[in-house]
Amino acid sequence: MEAKAMEEQKATFKERKYQIQEEKRRIMKEAVMNKKLEQEQEIMFMDTHCLDDEQKAYVSAMPAQILAWMGGFGGGASGGNGGV
C-alpha cells in the first residue's frame, strides 16, 4: 500500500510540475507579446519631425505592416480580440 501511495504522490508531483512549466511558458509568451506591442506602439506614434527622409519613409511604412500583421495574426480586422 505504501508503494502505491508513493507512486500516486509521484504522479501528482509530475503533473503539477508540468502545469507549472506550461504556466511559465504562457507567462513568457505573454511578456514577449507585451514587449512587441510596446515597440509597435512607439513606432505607430513616433514623432518623425527630427528624422531624415529615409527614416521617415521607413517609419511611415511600419504602421501599415504592423496592422497587416495584426490582421493576419488575429483573424481579420478585429485585431485578434474577437471584435471586442
Contacts in CASP RR format, 6 or more apart in sequence:
PFRMAT RR
TARGET T0000
AUTHOR 0000-0000-0000
METHOD contacts of the structure
MODEL  1
MEAKAMEEQKATFKERKYQIQEEKRRIMKEAVMNKKLEQEQEIMFMDTHC
LDDEQKAYVSAMPAQILAWMGGFGGGASGGNGGV
40 66 0 8 1.000
43 59 0 8 1.000
43 62 0 8 1.000
43 63 0 8 1.000
43 66 0 8 1.000
44 62 0 8 1.000
44 63 0 8 1.000
44 66 0 8 1.000
46 59 0 8 1.000
48 55 0 8 1.000
48 56 0 8 1.000
48 59 0 8 1.000
48 60 0 8 1.000
51 59 0 8 1.000
70 79 0 8 1.000
70 80 0 8 1.000
71 77 0 8 1.000
71 78 0 8 1.000
71 79 0 8 1.000
71 80 0 8 1.000
73 79 0 8 1.000
73 80 0 8 1.000
74 80 0 8 1.000
74 81 0 8 1.000
78 84 0 8 1.000
END
